[in-house]
Amino acid sequence: MPGKTSILATVWFPGDKATEVGKIVVKALSSPMKFAKRTGEAPYVTSTEAGIKGVTIYEIEDEKLAEGLREIERYYVQLSNAIPGYRWQLEHMLAGVEALSMLGLKAPTK
């Protein structure tokens, strides 16, 4: 049975660029990605001493992982090219159940 891969995207940008970033995000949210699906109400944002930090978790069907990663990377490259000081990072995340399984352990049932 095919599974899903979770990707955590973290972004940072200067607070004075929030409106510019917001306009790009609104446009992006109006035309969802084909292979990478945002979870929850993402993106989630917070204010830090260094500016704004945002996080989004994406889920990609395993058989479309390469295509989904390219979509995500293209989106963040465009933002970093358009917004001075915009930085981003992608991380492959495991669900707790997956991580426990790799250790030969079984997660308790609900």
ABEGO torsion letter per residue (X at the ends): XBBBBBBBBBBBBBAAAAAAAAAAAAAAAABBBAABBBBEAOBBBBBBAAEBBBBBBBBBBAAAAAAAAAAAAAAAAAAAAABBGBBBBBBBBBBAAAAAAAAGBBBBBX
